[in-house]
Amino acid sequence: MSITDEEERARAERPVRTPRARAVLMCPPEHFEVVYRINPWMNPGLPTDTPLAMRQWEELHRLYVTLGFDVQLIEPLDGLPDMVYAANGGFVIGNVAYGASFAYAERQPEGPAYRDWLSTAGFEVVAPHEINEGEGDFLLVGETILAGTGFRSSDASHRELAEVFGREVVTLRLVDPSFYHLDTALAVLDDAPGREHIAYLPRAFDADSRALLAERYPDAILVDGADAAVLGLNAYSDGYHVVIASRAVGFARQLRDHGYEPIGVDLSELLLGGGGVKCCTLELRR
């Protein structure tokens, strides 16, 4: 099929995207199952397939290695089925790691487990005083930290975060319980200072947060509800390659139109616990 002049012009006008080296922490879902309900995605009455979750997770792990990421692993602990969602284990910039303190009792033992790993890995670990769920609600965009609240991480944790890192922290309030962490409703596509670019689902945020995002990121990709409903925004980008849910086909088209290379993966089994690509990925920024 021939390419039209309009399509050629559109391709020529796409921004040039540059991948950046990434280091991440992941946790194999050896003990994954849904045995309690702490978000709308979870239903203990539905069966889960732990071997399938492992195979899907291993595909994500292999993809990261193929992309040249430095992938570190934390040992999964029996009795902590949600430990696979490594993003919630903390927030790291430079050599400092701000630890997590989980909202629900079922996940609270994950906090010390991740802090121990980060400390052993050589990070200066700051134990939290406030409830927060790490990179699930904290996303670095340029020099600014976008911080979610409304369901899990407390507003007070945003102030603590600002004190720990000495950076601007921008509070965004989530209002849809299906998007209970910031990283389910907003994806950082390019975090390089001066090239900041994001995608988000507007209806996941309150009016003030929507206005703030529109003002700060006028070129953001606005994702529709169908792609968000398969956790398409729970994505991870190196600035060029964007790993997303394979079923988020509309979002994939939007990414290509903006010069990115989307790569779809199937984490449907882990979606039963309310997590996707980014949930499984804690960035280690040395």
N, C-alpha and C positions, 0 to 999 in steps of 0.2 A: 504494500500500500504506500503510495507516495506521500511525502510530507508537504503540507501546504506552506506558503510563504508566511502565513500568520504563525504557524507552529514553529517555523525556523526562527522568526523574530522572538517568539516567546522563549525559545531555548537560549538564544543569544543574550537575552536580558536577564537570565537567571543569575543570581549571585554566585560567585566562586566560593565554595566552602572548603575549609581546610581541617583535616582530622588532627587531633592532638592526642598525645600519649595519655593513657589512663591506667590507674591502678585501682583495683576493686577488691572487696572482701565478699565472699559468698559462703553459704552454708548448705550442704546437701540435705535434701528433705527425707532423710532416712526414717524419721519418726512422724512424718506428715500424716495427719488425719484430721477430720473435723469432728471434734468431740464436745465442743461448746459453741455458743453463739455470742459473739461480741461485735459483729457487724452484719449488715443486711445480706451479705453474700453467703454467710455461713448457715448451713442447715444440718445439724447432727443426724437428722433422720435420713439423709441421703448418703449412700455408700461412697467412700473415697478409695482410690486405687493407688496405694503408695508406690508400687513398682512403676506405674505409669508416670506418676509425679517425678520419680527419679529420672526416668528416661527423658522426659521433657526438660527437666532442669539440666541434665547432662548436655543436651543440645545447646542450651543457652551458654553453658560453660565452654563448650567447644567453639562456639561462635566467637566468644570474647577472646579466647586464645588465638584463633585464626586472625582476628583483627589486631593482634599484637598487644592486647592488654596484659598487664601484670596482674594475674588473678591469684589472690590468696584465699585460703580456706580456713574456716573455723569448724571445730569438731561439733557435730550436733549432739545435743543432750537428750536422753530418753525422758519423756514426760513433758517436753517442750515442742509440741507439734508445729508451732508458728515460728520457730527459730530460723526456718528457711528464709523468712522475710528479713534479710540482713540489714536492709536500709534503716530499719527501726532501731538498730543497735547503738547508734551514736551519730555524731556529726564531726567531721574532721576537716581542719584547715591547717596547712603547715605541719608542725609537729605536735599540734594540740588537738585532743579529742574530747569533746563535750559528751559525757555519758548520757544514756537514756534512763528514764524512770517511767515505767509503763502505767497507763491509766487503769488497766484491768489486772486483777490478782493473778489470773491465769498466765499472764505473760511477764509478770514482775521478775521472776528469776532470770530472765534473759538479760536484764540490765547488768548485773554483776558478771555474767558469763562474757558478754561482749567487752566490758571494761577490762576484765582480766586479759583477754586476747590482745586488746589494743595496747595495754601496758607492756605485755611481754614483747610485742612487736616494736616497742621503742617510742611509743607516743606518750606525751605528757597528758595524762587523763585527768579531767576535771569531773569530779562526782557531782551530779546535779542535786539541787535542793527542790527544784520544781518539776512537776509532771511534764514530760516531753517524750516524744517517740522518734527522736533522732531525725535522720534524713527523710523519713516519711513526711515530716512537716517542715523541714528546713532545706531550702534549695539555694545554692550559691549562683548568682547571676552577675557576672562582672565582679565588682567590689561589694555588692549588696547581697544581703541574705533575705530572701523572701520566706516568711514564716507563717504557717497555717495555724488556725485555732478554730474552736467551735465544737469539736468532738473529742479530740484526744489531747494534744499539747495545750497547756494552759497559756493564757496571756502573760502570766508572770515568767514563764520560761523564756519568752522573747526578750524580756529585760535582762534575765540572767545570761542569755546567749550574747547579747550586745556587750555585756561586761566582760565575758570570757574572751571574745575575739576583737573587741574594739572596732566593730564595723556597724554600719547602718543596718538595722533590722526593720523590715517593712511588714507589718501585720496584715494578713489577709484572712477574712472570716468566711469559713465554709458553712453552707446552710443546707446542703442535701446529704442525708445520712449515707447514701450509697457512695459518696465521695468524701470519706471521713478523714482521709489524709490529704495533704496538699499534693503529694506526688501522684494521686489518682485523678486530679483535676487540672494539673498544670505540668507541662514538660519543659525542661530547659534544653533548647536545641543548640545554642551556642553560648557558652559561659565566658568567652574571652572578653576582657574589658575593651569597650569600644565597638564590639560586634554583638552585643547582647541580643538574643532572640529567643522567644518563648512561644509555646502554643498552650491554649487553655480552653476550658468549657465555661462560658460566661455564667450560665445559670447555676453553677456550683457555688457561686460567691454572692455575698450580699451586695446591695447597691453601691455602698461606699467602696468596697473592694473592686468591683467592676470598673468604677470610675477611675480609681487609682491605676489599675492595670492598663486601661485604655490610654491614660495620659502618659504613663511611663513607657509603654511598649505599643506605640501606634501601628507598628508593622507586624504585630503578633498574628499567628495563625489561630483563627477561631474554629474550634472543632465541634462537630455536631453531636447530638445526643447518642446516635447509633454507634459511632466509633468510641465515644466515651464509655458506653455501656458494656463494652468488652475490654475495658481498661486500656484502650488504645493510648491514652495519655500517660499511662504508667510506663513510660519509655525511657531509654537511656541513649544518649548521644555523645559521640566524640567530636562533634563539630561538623561532621560530614555524614558518617554512617549513623543512622538512627534505628535502633532495635526496638520494634514495636510488636504488639499483638498481631498475628497474621490476619485476624478477621477485621482489623481496622483499615479496610481497603480505601475508604474515602480519605482518611488521614494520610495514608501512603501517597495518594495522588497529590494532595496538598504539599507534602514534603518534597516530592519530586519537582513540583512547580516552583519551589523556593530553593532549588539547588542541592537538596540533600539526597542521600541514597538510603531509602528505607529498607530495612531487612525484617521480614515478618517471622515470628517464632510462635509456636503453639504451646502455651502454658495453661491450657484449659483446665487441667486438673488442679493446679495451684490457684486458679481463679475461684474455685470452690471455697477457698479460705479467705478470699478477698484480696489476692495479690497477683501481681504480674511481673513484668520485666524489671522495672525499677525497684519494686519491693524486694526483689532478690539480690539487689546490688547496692552495696555501701561503698561510696567512693572514698579512697584513701589519698588525700591531697597532701603530699609531702612538701 
